[in-house]
Amino acid sequence: MAKRLEGKVAVVTGAGRGIGRGIALLMAEEGAKVVVNDLGGGPDGKGADQSPAMEVVDEIKAKGGHAVRNGDTVATAAGGEAIIQCAVDNFGGVDILVTNAGILRDRMLFNMTDEEWDDVLKVHLYGTFYCTRAACRIFRAQKSGRVITFSSESGLGSLGQANYSAAKEGIIGFTRTVARDMGKYGVTCNSIRPRAGTRLTLTDELRAAMEKKKASGVESPGTEMDLGSLTPEAVAPFAVFLCLNEAANINGRDFVVGGGMIGLVSLPEITKVNYKAGIWTVDELAGIIPQTLGKDIVNPVPGAK
Ligand SMILES: NC(=O)c1ccc[n+]([C@@H]2O[C@H](COP(=O)([O-])OP(=O)(O)OC[C@H]3O[C@@H](n4cnc5c(N)ncnc54)[C@H](O)[C@@H]3O)[C@@H](O)[C@H]2O)c1
């Protein structure tokens, strides 16, 4: 292996399992020293267990790599600071941050509790912010760095995932702005919307929820594919690529990555316009929009009035 990350220090959050584990292992194989962060709770974020992260550290060390375990939560400012400080204390700095930690607390909006909303926002959106802010203070001073955030196609609209969708699309906006705030300091920030069979996507309970979504006929992009054949390790090579000099121009973009597929997601753009000199009346809009820019819009919910 070319050891393309030799001399780099990488922090990977949620690296005890799934996609994060694959990224930590590959980054270590490529020569990076890795902070393997993981709280080790259940898919819903409850509980804590240090053994998954420790196993990944042991695996890296057994192959001759360098790694250290960190068990702080990403969901608090103190946790985010401590995770980045762990890289500084053990390896003398940080060059790469992968904000991959994640949980699910699915519920239809009308039944969703404040706690379910807050917990998901805290881990995904706040966790991404806390870790990225702490790393970017260092990146700014050293004038280099890479941030890879994790979003989801569920952000495009997914039945029963208002908390998760909000957090994941928030991460996309965050990523685009970090790219701009940090670009002049030699830092890039990009996001991956992965497709992989992990405990978040392949438990019996979640399979049943996916079947329910399919049966409802409501379009939920990204939750309608068979993830069983897509390994979590398949996401890692593209995450490593984003850290290379060859990716220096790629900044503020998001990609769907699964199996052998890497897809660049387009930026939102205005596709049709209705214009008049002056302000539209509601009557005018009711007359013209259904004939023009509203004409081909299909409600994702079958039979909705
Ligand atoms: N698997 C997919 O197809 C898929 C699709 C879209 C998005 N994602 C996203 O990819 C990322 C990785 O998901 P995965 O499928 O590998 O799931 P996973 O459950 O296998 O791994 C996520 C890890 O994050 C850790 N974690 C959770 N809360 C934490 C916290 N507060 N602090 C530190 N660690 C914490 C968990 O302990 C777990 O080990 C997540 O952000 C997820 O939302 C995954």
The ligand as an ORCA input file, in Angstrom:
! r2SCAN-3c Opt
* xyz 0 1
  N     -25.457      2.722      6.868
  C     -26.052      3.509      5.980
  O     -26.514      3.073      4.914
  C     -26.137      4.972      6.245
  C     -26.961      5.733      5.393
  C     -27.014      7.099      5.570
  C     -26.261      7.700      6.564
  N     -25.479      6.948      7.392
  C     -24.682      7.651      8.407
  O     -23.378      7.105      8.422
  C     -22.841      7.210      9.744
  C     -22.347      5.863     10.237
  O     -23.462      4.988     10.360
  P     -23.349      3.383     10.409
  O     -24.386      2.885      9.492
  O     -21.938      2.952     10.244
  O     -23.880      3.116     11.914
  P     -23.264      2.303     13.155
  O     -24.304      2.286     14.208
  O     -22.703      1.011     12.708
  O     -22.050      3.232     13.625
  C     -22.258      4.472     14.242
  C     -21.340      4.557     15.446
  O     -21.502      5.852     16.063
  C     -21.357      5.689     17.461
  N     -21.973      6.786     18.202
  C     -23.301      7.037     18.352
  N     -23.496      8.109     19.141
  C     -22.259      8.561     19.492
  C     -21.811      9.645     20.259
  N     -22.684     10.468     20.876
  N     -20.479      9.859     20.386
  C     -19.594      9.003     19.800
  N     -19.976      7.934     19.067
  C     -21.294      7.727     18.898
  C     -22.045      4.356     17.740
  O     -21.622      3.795     18.976
  C     -21.663      3.527     16.523
  O     -20.529      2.698     16.773
  C     -23.956      7.813     10.608
  O     -23.771      9.207     10.690
  C     -25.203      7.505      9.820
  O     -26.256      8.400     10.110
  C     -25.420      5.586      7.268
*
